[in-house]
């Protein structure tokens, strides 16, 4: 009987949600705000697709008591499949939510503290018309002016399958979605045309700085903005609030070509190189580019002359949709169509284009300024260029800690960036810099104590800061602690401490915002692995570079096309950072192009000591890098564990760095590169055909001393400068008389100490051989193939290359192309990608192992591997697993307590790996 009663009560306990219709006439409501006002938790407000719902201010989502969600959705929601990203073509299936407000009016915003449990589904959210110059946010979640304590923070929002956009060529809105709220999911949306003039403000497509999380951003198209996704950049609304558990997967980030407006007093192409170019100047602008149509050559202007770039075709002259304004006395207008410049009928006269327009503000694609627990995976990020406003370089990814804007626990840590694809980026990844340690040049003892900073300080000239004395000696060494400091000018400040009788202060102090107080202050633990940068250093119209990398020797050099920043794969400088198994691919392979530095190890002020470079690894990467491959500011530079005593050993190992006739400079070392970086590989070039060089003289002589056990004889080859053989390049000798010298030999780079690569000098090579003792004339040295071109402009090592086998996974070092293909396969199409659901959700440690909760790629069987090394050199313990479809549990046993191991989960040939520590 009891069971029967429960059965009868069931329908009442699980009542269907209340659905209310909203339309111009014939529905439950004709006024959207009135419907929102009346809505109760559990209601669905169904808005008629195709109709406009307009306001002169904002539609407000207020606080509601009760349980359940309130949903605003399209009446044609069934035509927008779950898990699939929408596009502008779906606009007819959506109601249009619009504001005609200007200034800072949002279209939809929360009100009350807290507003919570709202879902926005299948809506088009935009501005009511052109020319509004709206500085608001299309969707604004949370309010930092009122949500100033934990219980007031808005929470639980879902924005799914919405088309959220500004208008072409119009300035505004400021942001697409401002997510200053907790428990936010942004999925399957199309966001575009978010932009402001560089002279107005910095715009963001997605942004938030005052929330705790979690935040999920999945399967969205995110286009426009100075920054496409930003976390941080301003002080949270209350102490103790900082972003946690942020996950960005399967998104397509893009700077559209239509947001690039180039202004010169010249055309982008023609038969005569321009004599003018800079606005108001008498000479072409620095970095101006020009396609010479009569000779089909591409030129860039740097310094005081034009330089021709090799390897550039007309099909790569410009970024699709870009607009070029010739602002000379006879104006002309150009637009990029199918990769080439063509004359435009006229100027773009809508808001922002025309008149004193300075260009849309452009910076980076994805940026963290403060967050803990971030995950960026399976995303496609494309198109950045230089110059930008704010003098930033157009990075794919910027991890840029700003302690001055922080609150307690302000930091960036535990960020994983893996299996992403980046295209046409001016710069790869940058960790920014830390400049909050200040050296002290003098101290006036007494009460209070007055300290004077030496040059290079970065703190503001007024206001209170807290001070920690570090690295000091004598009496100062015993007073380490925290004091509020009052800064009287840009160099002098005082702390309320009585130091009468103290000796000179010979150490340094750390000056920081007084609100920052946590044990793990310094950004740390970044894991950047298995990412592919395609066409790194290629900006909007091939190269919009900063300045001059080095002196170009001829008009065919192309050395002035890039700076040491543009095209830089990465700048690193935070402790606990691993940068492994990535590939950086440069835009073209001209004969002697120079494309920025490879690794910029930013040491920062010497007072920072071991903190900055502790436990850094850079291993198993392919870097089609520039003239500076390891460059450390502050004197701490080098290779492997010798780069600094604070690096993990080995720190730099088994990286492949293709070079085209360039010297690899390592700051602090005078010998040539390979003598201090013996494990760095130097293949020839990525075209795959290798290189041939004629031999001036060749002979084999007996050499039992040096070649004992290695053939017994010594081969001596003499080659002219420019032969192209780099250290560790294998070669064969053929075409000799009376016979070829069979076998392969490595260029013995350690024999040279001239400060130049062998390829840049007349070179004599000596290697051991079993060839008979005789003289060879007419011989040819032929280097083995390095790289082969691959689909979509990527490259891999050629079959049989000596550089295979360095990587943890796959047959070549650098990125595992298949993994990236799987991870980003649907980022462009907008379909759901089950690979991004695959992986370990939780790990519960035990003394001899632990338990995993995981999600598989499919229902097929999965395999586990536990190893003591990141390279999975051994297989340890035992693993048993149970499965229920794609979900499973795995128990690991037979391991040692308090020990770090690596795990690999492989399903359908696709794998996930990571670190685990037993209890």
Secondary structure, 3 states (H helix, E strand, C coil): CHHHHHHHHHHHHCCCCEEEEECCCCCCECCHHHHHHHCCCCEEEEECCCCEEEECCCEEECCCCCCCCEEEEECCHHHCCCCCCCCHHHHHHCEEEEECCCCCCCCEEECCCCCEEEEEECEEEEECCCCCCECCEEEEECCCCCCCCHHHCCEEEEEECCEEECCCCCCECCEEEEECCEEEEEECCEEEEECCECCCCCCEEEEECCCCCCEEEECCEEEECCEEEEECCCCCCCCCCCCEEEEEECCEEECCHHHCEEEECCCCEECCCCCCCCCCCCCCCCCCEEEECCCCEEEEEECCEEEEECCCCHHHCCCCCCEEEECCCCCEEEEEECCEEEECCCCCCCCCCCCCCCCECCCCCEEECCEEEEEEECCEEECCCCCCHHHCCCEEEEECCCHHHCCCCCCEEEEEEECCEEECCCEEEECCCCCCEEEEEEEECCCCEEEEECCCCCCCCCCEEEEEEECCCHHHHHCCCCEEEEECCCCEEEECCCCCCCCCCCCEEEEEECCCCCCCCCCEEEEEECCEEEEECCECCECCCCCCCCCCCCCCCCHHHCCCCCCCCEEECCECCEEECCEEEECCCCCCCCCCEEEEEECCCHHHHHHCCCCCEEECCEECCCCEEEEEECCCCCCHHHHCCCCCCCCEECCECCCCCCCCCECCCCCCHHHCCCCCECCCCCCCCCEEEECCEEEEEECCCCCCCCCCEEEEEEECCCCCCCCCCEEEEECCECCCEEEEEECCHHHCCCCCCHHHCCEEEEEEECCCCCEEECCEEEECCCEEECHHHCEEECCCCCCECCCCCCCECCCCHHHHHHHHCCCCCCCCCHHHHCEEEEEEEECCEEEEEEECCCCCCEEEEEECCCCCCCCCCEEEEEEECCEEEEEEECCCCCCEEEEEEEECCEEEEEEEECC
